[in-house]
Amino acid sequence: SSSVQILCIEACAPSVCKSSVAMVCECQWGLTTMIFGFIIVCAAGVFSFFPVVLDLFKYDWYIMLCWAWFILGASLLSFGCIYECLGCQPQGRW
């Protein structure tokens, strides 16, 4: 007979996690959002370089998109920092 192990993310599917063989949650939400937020902020900065320094793409919609991406990245970065600092990450192997 073979034993079945259930891989479960408790935060996403708590009703499935009723088995005693379920693995601990290894999601790194805080760290992941910090990394993605930083990447998005850097990308928004690169795209903002064109209208600010080179006077290219000086369209209102382009500049608004740059701001929108920057705000999204800054929000993700802030959320990740707060999530990590408050210790919201469930205890697991990491």
All heavy atoms as an XYZ file, in Angstrom:
730
protein
N       0.847     -1.177      0.000
C       0.000      0.000      0.000
C       0.889      1.235      0.000
O       1.918      1.286      0.644
C      -0.931     -0.008      1.201
O      -0.280      0.434      2.349
N       0.465      2.229     -0.726
C       1.246      3.471     -0.815
C       0.555      4.565     -0.021
O      -0.662      4.667      0.020
C       1.405      3.888     -2.271
O       0.146      4.168     -2.823
N       1.368      5.346      0.605
C       0.800      6.453      1.378
C       0.656      7.670      0.477
O       1.468      7.932     -0.394
C       1.683      6.781      2.575
O       2.933      7.213      2.110
N      -0.384      8.399      0.703
C      -0.669      9.592     -0.102
C      -0.425     10.814      0.757
O      -0.944     10.933      1.851
C      -2.138      9.576     -0.596
C      -2.437     10.831     -1.380
C      -2.406      8.344     -1.413
N       0.406     11.707      0.248
C       0.634     12.969      0.938
C      -0.102     14.065      0.192
O      -0.093     14.117     -1.030
C       2.119     13.300      0.985
C       2.894     12.390      1.887
C       4.336     12.850      2.013
O       4.824     13.582      1.179
N       4.980     12.420      3.076
N      -0.737     14.914      0.927
C      -1.515     16.006      0.348
C      -0.723     17.295      0.482
O      -0.344     17.688      1.585
C      -2.872     16.151      1.063
C      -3.673     14.870      0.919
C      -3.636     17.341      0.502
C      -4.917     14.860      1.760
N      -0.451     17.915     -0.650
C       0.203     19.219     -0.644
C      -0.896     20.263     -0.545
O      -1.784     20.328     -1.387
C       1.022     19.429     -1.915
C       1.684     20.786     -2.066
C       2.650     21.013     -0.908
C       2.398     20.886     -3.377
N      -0.846     21.065      0.468
C      -1.963     21.962      0.729
C      -1.453     23.338      1.140
O      -0.530     23.446      1.927
C      -2.818     21.384      1.832
S      -4.201     22.396      2.260
N      -2.066     24.338      0.624
C      -1.791     25.700      1.057
C      -2.968     26.112      1.926
O      -4.059     26.356      1.442
C      -1.632     26.651     -0.143
C      -0.473     26.199     -0.998
C      -1.459     28.078      0.336
C      -0.330     26.965     -2.284
N      -2.743     26.154      3.224
C      -3.835     26.365      4.163
C      -4.518     27.709      3.990
O      -5.705     27.836      4.210
C      -3.323     26.217      5.590
C      -2.893     24.807      5.913
C      -2.458     24.662      7.354
O      -2.813     25.524      8.169
O      -1.772     23.685      7.639
N      -3.779     28.710      3.592
C      -4.374     30.033      3.434
C      -5.347     30.069      2.262
O      -6.303     30.824      2.283
C      -3.280     31.073      3.233
N      -5.106     29.262      1.236
C      -5.926     29.307      0.033
C      -7.072     28.306      0.063
O      -8.127     28.560     -0.507
C      -5.066     29.036     -1.203
S      -3.741     30.220     -1.391
N      -6.889     27.162      0.684
C      -7.911     26.120      0.683
C      -7.989     25.450      2.050
O      -7.589     24.308      2.215
C      -7.603     25.102     -0.401
N      -8.535     26.154      3.065
C      -8.548     25.573      4.405
C      -9.430     24.338      4.518
O      -9.189     23.478      5.353
C      -9.066     26.717      5.282
C      -9.761     27.633      4.359
C      -9.106     27.484      3.017
N     -10.456     24.202      3.688
C     -11.336     23.043      3.786
C     -10.636     21.771      3.341
O     -11.004     20.677      3.753
C     -12.601     23.275      2.957
O     -12.249     23.433      1.595
N      -9.618     21.886      2.510
C      -8.886     20.718      2.036
C      -7.856     20.275      3.068
O      -7.446     19.120      3.088
C      -8.196     21.048      0.683
C      -7.416     19.855      0.157
C      -9.221     21.504     -0.327
N      -7.465     21.157      3.948
C      -6.354     20.908      4.872
C      -6.801     20.237      6.162
O      -6.344     20.600      7.230
C      -5.654     22.220      5.195
S      -4.922     22.965      3.768
N      -7.637     19.266      6.098
C      -8.108     18.582      7.298
C      -7.320     17.311      7.565
O      -7.514     16.653      8.545
C      -9.585     18.263      7.149
C     -10.399     19.488      6.819
C     -11.484     19.691      7.775
C     -12.241     20.923      7.304
N     -12.828     21.666      8.242
N      -6.411     16.968      6.665
C      -5.643     15.744      6.802
C      -4.414     15.983      7.662
O      -3.817     17.045      7.643
C      -5.225     15.255      5.412
O      -4.358     14.160      5.545
N      -4.029     14.956      8.402
C      -2.852     15.088      9.263
C      -1.558     14.956      8.467
O      -0.482     15.239      8.978
C      -2.892     14.033     10.365
O      -2.849     12.743      9.780
N      -1.632     14.516      7.206
C      -0.431     14.368      6.393
C      -0.166     15.594      5.537
O       0.719     15.584      4.710
C      -0.506     13.111      5.490
C      -0.521     11.860      6.326
C      -1.690     13.192      4.561
N      -0.931     16.656      5.734
C      -0.745     17.869      4.931
C       0.567     18.536      5.293
O       0.964     18.587      6.455
C      -1.899     18.838      5.148
N       1.253     19.053      4.298
C       2.513     19.761      4.525
C       2.224     21.167      5.023
O       1.154     21.708      4.790
C       3.314     19.819      3.224
C       3.793     18.472      2.765
S       4.679     18.547      1.207
C       6.044     19.571      1.630
N       3.202     21.748      5.672
C       3.043     23.122      6.147
C       3.055     24.082      4.962
O       3.607     23.780      3.907
C       4.162     23.504      7.136
C       4.062     22.685      8.389
C       5.519     23.362      6.496
N       2.451     25.218      5.148
C       2.410     26.222      4.087
C       3.800     26.809      3.899
O       4.423     27.279      4.846
C       1.422     27.321      4.442
S       1.328     28.618      3.216
N       4.312     26.779      2.697
C       5.631     27.324      2.414
C       5.559     28.527      1.486
O       6.534     28.877      0.839
C       6.520     26.224      1.833
C       6.754     25.116      2.831
C       7.620     24.013      2.285
O       8.224     24.196      1.218
O       7.691     22.959      2.927
N       4.388     29.153      1.410
C       4.238     30.356      0.594
C       5.009     31.485      1.259
O       4.973     31.642      2.465
C       2.769     30.769      0.501
S       1.671     29.463      0.002
N       5.664     32.271      0.474
C       6.412     33.410      0.992
C       5.770     34.687      0.453
O       6.319     35.366     -0.399
C       7.884     33.318      0.574
C       8.604     32.121      1.135
C       8.760     32.215      2.643
O       9.040     33.273      3.192
N       8.563     31.100      3.318
N       4.575     34.999      0.933
C       3.815     36.132      0.403
C       4.540     37.451      0.598
O       4.580     38.287     -0.305
C       2.431     36.189      1.053
C       1.556     35.066      0.619
C       1.229     33.953      1.353
C       0.912     34.916     -0.638
N       0.425     33.128      0.622
C       0.207     33.695     -0.606
C       0.868     35.672     -1.799
C      -0.541     33.240     -1.685
C       0.112     35.217     -2.862
C      -0.579     34.016     -2.800
N       5.085     37.689      1.767
C       5.747     38.957      2.037
C       6.972     39.161      1.171
O       7.140     40.205      0.531
N       7.830     38.165      1.122
C       9.052     38.257      0.330
C       8.748     38.362     -1.158
O       9.362     39.160     -1.881
C       9.946     37.048      0.610
C      11.286     37.010     -0.097
C      12.136     38.196      0.359
C      11.994     35.706      0.182
N       7.780     37.578     -1.619
C       7.418     37.602     -3.038
C       6.857     38.958     -3.448
O       7.236     39.493     -4.497
C       6.393     36.496     -3.341
O       6.937     35.234     -2.956
C       6.044     36.457     -4.816
N       5.970     39.525     -2.641
C       5.416     40.834     -3.001
C       6.472     41.930     -2.925
O       6.440     42.873     -3.714
C       4.210     41.206     -2.113
O       4.574     41.128     -0.740
C       3.037     40.294     -2.374
N       7.424     41.799     -2.007
C       8.506     42.779     -1.955
C       9.362     42.723     -3.222
O       9.701     43.763     -3.794
C       9.398     42.527     -0.726
C       8.790     42.975      0.568
S       9.679     42.493      2.068
C      11.377     42.705      1.656
N       9.681     41.527     -3.670
C      10.510     41.380     -4.874
C       9.770     41.886     -6.103
O      10.319     42.665     -6.898
C      10.952     39.914     -5.044
C      11.941     39.540     -3.941
C      11.567     39.686     -6.416
C      12.245     38.061     -3.860
N       8.511     41.455     -6.281
C       7.741     41.915     -7.441
C       7.506     43.418     -7.392
O       7.550     44.091     -8.420
C       6.410     41.177     -7.551
C       6.537     39.787     -8.108
C       5.825     38.748     -7.563
C       7.371     39.519     -9.175
C       5.927     37.464     -8.069
C       7.495     38.245     -9.688
C       6.775     37.215     -9.137
N       7.243     43.964     -6.208
C       7.053     45.398     -6.073
C       8.297     46.174     -6.469
O       8.219     47.182     -7.182
N       9.454     45.696     -6.044
C      10.715     46.344     -6.392
C      10.960     46.292     -7.903
O      11.374     47.288     -8.512
C      11.874     45.678     -5.633
C      13.208     46.276     -5.947
C      13.569     47.512     -5.441
C      14.101     45.605     -6.773
C      14.805     48.069     -5.729
C      15.336     46.152     -7.074
C      15.687     47.388     -6.547
N      10.694     45.150     -8.517
C      10.878     45.009     -9.967
C       9.949     45.951    -10.728
O      10.365     46.608    -11.691
C      10.671     43.544    -10.395
C      11.816     42.682     -9.879
C      10.551     43.415    -11.906
C      11.602     41.191    -10.035
N       8.694     46.051    -10.296
C       7.728     46.927    -10.965
C       8.117     48.392    -10.800
O       8.008     49.185    -11.748
C       6.297     46.647    -10.454
C       5.848     45.258    -10.912
C       5.314     47.705    -10.938
C       4.542     44.797    -10.303
N       8.582     48.786     -9.613
C       9.026     50.171     -9.392
C      10.216     50.491    -10.296
O      10.273     51.569    -10.915
C       9.362     50.411     -7.899
C      10.137     51.698     -7.711
C       8.097     50.438     -7.076
N      11.156     49.561    -10.399
C      12.315     49.781    -11.281
C      11.886     49.889    -12.743
O      12.381     50.755    -13.479
C      13.327     48.655    -11.110
S      14.182     48.698     -9.536
N      10.960     49.038    -13.169
C      10.483     49.097    -14.550
C       9.754     50.410    -14.820
O       9.931     51.019    -15.883
C       9.562     47.914    -14.840
N       8.947     50.871    -13.871
C       8.270     52.152    -14.035
C       9.278     53.290    -14.134
O       9.090     54.242    -14.904
C       7.307     52.390    -12.871
N      10.359     53.197    -13.382
C      11.410     54.206    -13.465
C      12.101     54.211    -14.816
O      12.394     55.275    -15.372
N      12.337     53.031    -15.368
C      12.965     52.934    -16.689
C      12.058     53.537    -17.752
O      12.500     54.309    -18.604
C      13.308     51.465    -17.022
C      13.698     51.304    -18.479
C      14.431     50.976    -16.122
N      10.766     53.210    -17.702
C       9.834     53.754    -18.692
C       9.593     55.245    -18.488
O       9.275     55.955    -19.448
C       8.516     52.981    -18.672
C       8.612     51.658    -19.367
C       8.704     50.490    -18.643
C       8.629     51.587    -20.752
C       8.806     49.263    -19.283
C       8.733     50.373    -21.403
C       8.823     49.203    -20.664
N       9.743     55.738    -17.264
C       9.597     57.176    -17.012
C      10.816     57.958    -17.477
O      10.733     59.178    -17.661
C       9.384     57.424    -15.512
O       8.185     56.834    -15.092
N      11.911     57.296    -17.667
C      13.136     57.932    -18.142
C      12.931     58.585    -19.508
O      13.451     59.681    -19.768
C      14.251     56.877    -18.217
C      15.526     57.366    -18.828
C      16.424     58.093    -18.081
C      15.822     57.100    -20.158
C      17.620     58.536    -18.629
C      17.005     57.536    -20.723
C      17.903     58.259    -19.962
N      12.163     57.937    -20.383
C      11.971     58.449    -21.742
C      11.279     59.815    -21.785
O      11.794     60.733    -22.421
C      11.212     57.426    -22.592
C      11.988     56.164    -22.813
C      11.647     55.001    -22.148
C      13.078     56.146    -23.669
C      12.364     53.839    -22.341
C      13.814     54.983    -23.868
C      13.454     53.831    -23.203
N      10.129     60.018    -21.125
C       9.525     61.357    -21.204
C      10.246     62.408    -20.362
O      10.257     63.588    -20.707
C       8.095     61.148    -20.714
C       8.111     59.928    -19.922
C       9.217     59.073    -20.468
N      10.865     61.999    -19.272
C      11.491     62.970    -18.367
C      12.840     63.443    -18.901
O      13.118     64.642    -18.943
C      11.647     62.368    -16.946
C      12.459     63.279    -16.054
C      10.286     62.094    -16.337
N      13.685     62.537    -19.342
C      15.050     62.885    -19.731
C      15.184     63.089    -21.241
O      15.797     64.050    -21.693
C      16.046     61.811    -19.233
C      17.456     62.106    -19.697
C      15.990     61.701    -17.719
N      14.609     62.191    -22.022
C      14.802     62.236    -23.470
C      13.712     62.998    -24.221
O      13.801     63.143    -25.432
C      14.882     60.801    -24.018
C      15.995     59.923    -23.453
C      15.910     58.533    -24.032
C      17.350     60.539    -23.720
N      12.708     63.469    -23.532
C      11.561     64.167    -24.147
C      10.893     63.324    -25.234
O      10.422     63.848    -26.242
C      11.985     65.526    -24.718
C      12.192     66.550    -23.615
O      11.530     66.427    -22.570
O      13.010     67.458    -23.807
N      10.845     62.040    -25.034
C      10.106     61.131    -25.912
C       8.857     60.652    -25.187
O       8.825     60.605    -23.958
C      10.971     59.923    -26.283
C      12.244     60.197    -27.077
C      13.065     58.928    -27.189
C      11.892     60.715    -28.459
N       7.853     60.274    -25.934
C       6.604     59.727    -25.367
C       5.991     60.674    -24.342
O       5.608     60.258    -23.256
C       6.835     58.348    -24.745
C       7.509     57.371    -25.643
C       8.680     56.749    -25.256
C       6.981     57.061    -26.881
C       9.313     55.838    -26.079
C       7.609     56.150    -27.713
C       8.768     55.541    -27.310
N       5.861     61.932    -24.664
C       5.313     62.921    -23.734
C       3.795     62.956    -23.812
O       3.181     64.014    -23.767
C       5.895     64.300    -24.021
C       7.378     64.319    -23.811
C       8.020     65.281    -22.961
C       7.513     66.130    -21.985
N       8.266     66.405    -20.838
N       3.169     61.807    -23.938
C       1.711     61.712    -23.980
C       1.175     61.601    -22.559
O       1.789     60.979    -21.694
C       1.283     60.480    -24.777
C       1.888     60.408    -26.151
C       2.809     59.411    -26.467
C       1.552     61.327    -27.133
C       3.377     59.337    -27.722
C       2.120     61.260    -28.397
C       3.031     60.263    -28.685
O       3.601     60.185    -29.926
N       0.011     62.216    -22.332
C      -0.580     62.168    -20.995
C      -0.887     60.736    -20.569
O      -0.663     60.367    -19.415
C      -1.860     63.007    -20.946
C      -1.570     64.492    -21.011
O      -0.445     64.895    -20.652
O      -2.468     65.247    -21.426
N      -1.417     59.922    -21.481
C      -1.761     58.544    -21.128
C      -0.517     57.726    -20.782
O      -0.566     56.864    -19.917
C      -2.563     57.870    -22.242
C      -1.834     57.762    -23.559
C      -1.858     58.654    -24.589
C      -0.967     56.703    -23.960
N      -1.056     58.215    -25.613
C      -0.503     57.017    -25.256
C      -0.527     55.520    -23.369
C       0.372     56.190    -25.957
C       0.341     54.706    -24.073
C       0.775     55.040    -25.360
N       0.606     58.012    -21.446
C       1.850     57.287    -21.179
C       2.375     57.630    -19.786
O       2.778     56.743    -19.020
C       2.901     57.633    -22.244
C       4.177     56.846    -22.117
C       4.309     55.608    -22.716
C       5.265     57.339    -21.394
C       5.483     54.872    -22.599
C       6.434     56.616    -21.277
C       6.543     55.389    -21.885
O       7.695     54.674    -21.766
N       2.338     58.900    -19.453
C       2.815     59.341    -18.137
C       1.905     58.817    -17.037
O       2.371     58.385    -15.978
C       2.937     60.880    -18.107
C       4.026     61.317    -19.092
C       3.242     61.382    -16.700
C       4.081     62.800    -19.354
N       0.586     58.790    -17.294
C      -0.353     58.242    -16.305
C      -0.120     56.746    -16.094
O      -0.222     56.252    -14.962
C      -1.794     58.523    -16.720
C      -2.182     59.979    -16.538
S      -3.823     60.438    -17.126
C      -4.842     59.140    -16.538
N       0.205     56.024    -17.162
C       0.518     54.601    -17.019
C       1.795     54.390    -16.213
O       1.883     53.459    -15.403
C       0.653     53.938    -18.389
C      -0.633     53.517    -19.080
C      -0.337     52.962    -20.459
C      -1.374     52.496    -18.243
N       2.783     55.250    -16.436
C       4.012     55.156    -15.643
C       3.715     55.356    -14.159
O       4.218     54.619    -13.310
C       5.041     56.176    -16.125
S       5.747     55.806    -17.733
N       2.884     56.351    -13.854
C       2.492     56.585    -12.465
C       1.694     55.422    -11.903
O       1.881     55.029    -10.741
C       1.686     57.879    -12.330
C       2.545     59.090    -12.198
C       2.766     60.051    -13.132
C       3.316     59.458    -11.061
N       3.637     60.981    -12.650
C       3.988     60.649    -11.370
C       3.522     58.891     -9.807
C       4.832     61.286    -10.474
C       4.369     59.525     -8.915
C       5.012     60.709     -9.243
N       0.796     54.860    -12.711
C      -0.022     53.731    -12.245
C       0.853     52.529    -11.912
O       0.665     51.875    -10.871
C      -1.068     53.372    -13.297
N       1.825     52.224    -12.776
C       2.727     51.105    -12.504
C       3.590     51.380    -11.287
O       3.856     50.476    -10.484
C       3.601     50.803    -13.720
C       2.866     50.039    -14.765
C       2.416     50.508    -15.957
C       2.468     48.664    -14.701
N       1.773     49.491    -16.642
C       1.793     48.362    -15.893
C       2.622     47.661    -13.751
C       1.270     47.099    -16.158
C       2.108     46.408    -14.014
C       1.442     46.140    -15.203
N       4.041     52.627    -11.141
C       4.836     52.974     -9.968
C       4.021     52.796     -8.690
O       4.512     52.233     -7.702
C       5.349     54.417    -10.058
C       6.020     54.874     -8.799
C       7.308     54.459     -8.498
C       5.360     55.687     -7.905
C       7.928     54.853     -7.320
C       5.966     56.098     -6.728
C       7.249     55.678     -6.433
N       2.776     53.266     -8.697
C       1.915     53.146     -7.513
C       1.635     51.676     -7.192
O       1.644     51.271     -6.024
C       0.617     53.952     -7.707
C       0.951     55.448     -7.703
C      -0.418     53.621     -6.643
C      -0.188     56.348     -8.144
N       1.394     50.872     -8.232
C       1.192     49.438     -8.010
C       2.436     48.808     -7.376
O       2.341     48.057     -6.397
C       0.854     48.734     -9.325
C       0.761     47.209     -9.248
C      -0.444     46.799     -8.411
C       0.687     46.611    -10.629
N       3.607     49.098     -7.927
C       4.849     48.545     -7.390
C       5.120     49.010     -5.969
O       5.529     48.218     -5.111
N       4.892     50.298     -5.712
C       5.109     50.825     -4.364
C       4.128     50.205     -3.370
O       4.499     49.922     -2.221
C       4.978     52.348     -4.374
N       2.899     49.972     -3.809
C       1.909     49.335     -2.933
C       2.310     47.904     -2.603
O       2.229     47.479     -1.444
C       0.528     49.340     -3.593
O       0.099     50.649     -3.838
N       2.741     47.154     -3.620
C       3.181     45.783     -3.376
C       4.403     45.745     -2.468
O       4.488     44.913     -1.545
C       3.499     45.082     -4.703
C       2.307     44.689     -5.566
C       2.784     44.168     -6.909
C       1.459     43.649     -4.865
N       5.348     46.626     -2.730
C       6.553     46.685     -1.903
C       6.207     47.023     -0.454
O       6.714     46.391      0.482
C       7.522     47.714     -2.478
C       8.883     47.847     -1.815
C       9.658     46.542     -1.894
C       9.674     48.962     -2.489
N       5.318     47.984     -0.258
C       4.905     48.371      1.096
C       4.170     47.234      1.794
O       4.423     46.938      2.963
C       3.998     49.605      1.045
O       4.678     50.679      0.480
N       3.248     46.585      1.063
C       2.508     45.472      1.640
C       3.458     44.348      2.058
O       3.327     43.775      3.138
C       1.479     44.937      0.642
C       0.819     43.662      1.085
C      -0.155     43.684      2.062
C       1.191     42.450      0.539
C      -0.754     42.511      2.489
C       0.603     41.268      0.945
C      -0.376     41.303      1.927
N       4.421     44.037      1.215
C       5.384     42.984      1.535
C       6.215     43.313      2.753
O       6.450     42.454      3.610
N       6.654     44.565      2.851
C       7.448     44.982      4.020
C       6.615     44.897      5.299
O       7.091     44.389      6.325
C       7.968     46.395      3.829
S       9.254     46.538      2.580
N       5.396     45.392      5.239
C       4.517     45.348      6.416
C       4.213     43.907      6.797
O       4.240     43.538      7.974
C       3.222     46.145      6.144
C       3.547     47.632      6.057
C       2.170     45.879      7.215
C       2.412     48.497      5.547
N       3.935     43.072      5.798
C       3.617     41.665      6.034
C       4.781     40.952      6.721
O       4.584     40.176      7.657
C       3.301     41.001      4.695
C       2.621     39.661      4.788
C       1.236     39.576      4.943
C       3.350     38.489      4.696
C       0.605     38.353      5.016
C       2.728     37.256      4.767
C       1.360     37.196      4.923
O       0.746     35.979      4.994
N       5.992     41.229      6.273
C       7.172     40.605      6.872
C       7.465     41.179      8.263
O       7.803     40.437      9.185
C       8.392     40.785      5.980
C       8.387     39.918      4.751
C       8.566     38.439      5.052
O       9.305     38.098      5.988
O       7.958     37.637      4.337
N       7.349     42.486      8.427
C       7.673     43.121      9.714
C       6.693     42.735     10.818
O       7.078     42.604     11.978
C       7.704     44.634      9.568
S       9.132     45.213      8.638
N       5.418     42.548     10.461
C       4.422     42.179     11.459
C       4.426     40.687     11.753
O       3.724     40.226     12.652
C       3.022     42.613     11.001
C       2.788     44.109     10.918
C       1.370     44.400     10.448
C       3.038     44.779     12.261
N       5.180     39.917     10.994
C       5.268     38.481     11.241
C       4.010     37.728     10.873
O       3.629     36.787     11.567
N       3.351     38.121      9.804
C       2.110     37.475      9.378
C       2.342     36.136      8.698
O       1.408     35.377      8.494
C       1.340     38.378      8.419
S       0.813     39.924      9.173
N       3.577     35.838      8.349
C       3.907     34.589      7.672
C       3.719     33.421      8.619
O       4.291     33.407      9.706
C       5.355     34.648      7.173
C       5.815     33.417      6.451
C       5.145     33.275      5.103
O       4.836     34.247      4.446
N       4.902     32.052      4.720
N       2.900     32.409      8.251
C       2.764     31.229      9.113
C       4.106     30.495      9.224
O       4.891     30.482      8.294
C       1.746     30.362      8.400
C       1.313     31.072      7.181
C       2.096     32.321      7.060
N       4.334     29.903     10.358
C       5.582     29.189     10.597
C       5.613     27.898      9.794
O       4.660     27.150      9.769
C       5.752     28.872     12.085
C       5.873     30.109     12.943
C       7.042     30.981     12.528
O       8.132     30.495     12.269
N       6.815     32.282     12.451
N       6.702     27.683      9.091
C       6.876     26.487      8.291
C       8.331     26.069      8.340
O       9.038     26.334      9.311
N       8.779     25.442      7.294
C      10.179     25.014      7.233
C      11.121     26.187      7.123
O      12.243     26.131      7.562
C      10.394     24.122      6.009
C      10.128     22.707      6.279
C      10.631     21.786      5.240
N      10.791     22.339      3.922
C      10.896     21.611      2.824
N      10.835     20.316      2.898
N      11.067     22.173      1.646
N      10.738     27.239      6.456
C      11.629     28.356      6.191
C      11.641     29.260      7.384
O      12.160     30.220      7.546
C      11.231     29.093      4.920
C      11.042     28.156      3.782
C       9.868     27.808      3.203
C      12.037     27.415      3.083
N      10.049     26.910      2.202
C      11.394     26.655      2.101
C      13.393     27.299      3.189
C      12.053     25.812      1.235
C      14.047     26.464      2.315
C      13.384     25.736      1.358
